[in-house]
Amino acid sequence: MAKGTKNGENVSVMENIRRFISDTVAEMGRCTWPNRRQLLESTVLVVVAMLVLACFVAAVDETAMRLIRLVTVGKL
């Protein structure tokens, strides 16, 4: 296996992977996770915001299309 050095000692790749996974699991345990209600509220907020943004983009697209058609063809 490939070996690296850390503080003068040989450390295998597998040991580095094991340490990374262990540190990641420990860090995930220290995170503050939202409860079900907070998660639902955030999800609804994101979905509503995306719908509003999609409607806005559609309206701007339709307006731009009609203006361009009016300028180039002369008809709506």
Residue frames relative to the residue before (quaternion, step in Angstrom):
aa qw qx qy qz dx dy dz
M 1.0000 0.0000 0.0000 0.0000 0.00 0.00 0.00
A 0.5602 -0.5902 0.4565 0.3597 3.50 -1.21 0.55
K 0.1509 -0.7911 0.5895 0.0624 3.52 -0.98 0.81
G 0.1421 -0.7538 0.6352 0.0897 3.53 -1.11 0.75
T 0.3672 -0.7112 0.5375 0.2655 3.54 -1.20 0.08
K 0.0165 0.7659 -0.6421 0.0279 3.48 -1.08 0.82
N 0.8286 -0.0802 -0.0180 0.5538 3.53 -0.54 1.22
G 0.7350 -0.4568 0.2316 0.4444 3.55 0.96 0.88
E 0.6847 0.4388 -0.3070 0.4944 3.63 1.17 0.00
N 0.5027 -0.6472 0.4847 0.3057 3.54 -1.16 0.61
V 0.0588 -0.7823 0.6202 -0.0024 3.54 -0.93 0.97
S 0.3493 -0.7536 0.5189 0.2017 3.57 -0.71 1.09
V 0.6368 -0.5228 0.4064 0.3951 3.54 -1.28 0.41
M 0.6511 0.5214 -0.3194 0.4496 3.58 0.93 -0.86
E 0.6378 0.5112 -0.3313 0.4712 3.60 1.00 -0.72
N 0.6314 0.5217 -0.3284 0.4705 3.58 1.04 -0.74
I 0.6468 0.5090 -0.3139 0.4734 3.59 1.00 -0.83
R 0.6462 0.5153 -0.3143 0.4670 3.59 0.95 -0.89
R 0.6624 0.5006 -0.3034 0.4675 3.59 0.92 -0.89
F 0.6359 0.5304 -0.3257 0.4563 3.59 0.98 -0.84
I 0.6755 0.4844 -0.2949 0.4713 3.59 0.87 -0.94
S 0.6490 0.5187 -0.3130 0.4602 3.57 0.94 -0.85
D 0.6647 0.4893 -0.2972 0.4800 3.59 0.94 -0.87
T 0.6389 0.5292 -0.3248 0.4542 3.57 1.02 -0.78
V 0.6549 0.4980 -0.3097 0.4767 3.60 0.91 -0.88
A 0.6505 0.5075 -0.3211 0.4650 3.61 0.95 -0.81
E 0.6616 0.5050 -0.3056 0.4625 3.59 0.96 -0.84
M 0.6282 0.5315 -0.3323 0.4609 3.59 1.03 -0.77
G 0.6402 0.5261 -0.3199 0.4594 3.59 1.10 -0.64
R 0.6778 0.4825 -0.2909 0.4724 3.59 1.15 -0.54
C 0.5289 0.6398 -0.4064 0.3819 3.60 1.25 -0.24
T 0.3668 -0.6802 0.5826 0.2518 3.53 -1.24 0.53
W 0.1676 -0.8107 0.5580 0.0574 3.55 -0.51 1.21
P 0.4866 -0.6618 0.4735 0.3177 3.61 -1.01 0.71
N 0.4570 -0.6460 0.5191 0.3231 3.55 -1.17 0.54
R 0.7468 -0.4223 0.2661 0.4395 3.58 -1.29 0.17
R 0.6636 0.5105 -0.3140 0.4478 3.60 0.91 -0.86
Q 0.6528 0.5073 -0.3123 0.4680 3.60 0.91 -0.88
L 0.6507 0.5179 -0.3093 0.4613 3.55 0.98 -0.85
L 0.6578 0.5033 -0.3040 0.4707 3.58 0.96 -0.86
E 0.6504 0.5123 -0.3154 0.4637 3.60 0.93 -0.86
S 0.6666 0.4954 -0.3016 0.4682 3.58 0.92 -0.87
T 0.6457 0.5226 -0.3173 0.4576 3.57 0.98 -0.83
V 0.6568 0.4979 -0.3077 0.4754 3.58 0.93 -0.90
L 0.6352 0.5351 -0.3253 0.4521 3.58 0.96 -0.83
V 0.6689 0.4931 -0.2991 0.4690 3.58 0.91 -0.88
V 0.6593 0.5032 -0.3161 0.4606 3.61 0.90 -0.88
V 0.6593 0.4961 -0.3102 0.4723 3.61 0.92 -0.87
A 0.6480 0.5127 -0.3200 0.4635 3.59 0.93 -0.85
M 0.6573 0.5014 -0.3149 0.4663 3.60 0.97 -0.79
L 0.6392 0.5163 -0.3276 0.4664 3.62 1.02 -0.74
V 0.6442 0.5075 -0.3164 0.4768 3.58 0.97 -0.84
L 0.6652 0.4957 -0.2998 0.4711 3.58 0.91 -0.88
A 0.6439 0.5168 -0.3245 0.4615 3.60 0.97 -0.80
C 0.6497 0.5007 -0.3166 0.4764 3.61 0.98 -0.79
F 0.6375 0.5242 -0.3236 0.4628 3.58 0.98 -0.79
V 0.6714 0.4857 -0.2983 0.4738 3.58 0.86 -0.93
A 0.6396 0.5168 -0.3280 0.4650 3.60 0.98 -0.79
A 0.6570 0.5066 -0.3125 0.4626 3.60 0.95 -0.82
V 0.6557 0.4927 -0.3097 0.4809 3.59 0.94 -0.84
D 0.6401 0.5244 -0.3205 0.4610 3.59 0.99 -0.80
E 0.6671 0.4955 -0.2999 0.4685 3.59 0.89 -0.92
T 0.6534 0.5105 -0.3102 0.4650 3.59 0.94 -0.88
A 0.6618 0.4953 -0.3062 0.4722 3.58 0.90 -0.90
M 0.6453 0.5230 -0.3279 0.4500 3.59 0.94 -0.82
R 0.6739 0.4897 -0.2957 0.4676 3.59 0.93 -0.89
L 0.6492 0.5118 -0.3198 0.4629 3.60 0.98 -0.80
I 0.6613 0.4959 -0.3056 0.4727 3.57 0.91 -0.85
R 0.6465 0.5074 -0.3184 0.4724 3.58 0.98 -0.82
L 0.6385 0.5305 -0.3202 0.4564 3.59 1.01 -0.83
V 0.6863 0.4767 -0.2785 0.4736 3.58 0.96 -0.91
T 0.7555 0.4104 -0.2275 0.4571 3.61 0.82 -0.91
V 0.7836 0.3030 -0.1584 0.5187 3.61 0.85 -0.91
G 0.4123 -0.7214 0.4631 0.3084 3.57 1.05 -0.69
K 0.7048 0.3763 -0.2469 0.5483 3.58 1.32 0.09
L 0.3996 -0.6642 0.5646 0.2836 3.52 -1.20 0.54
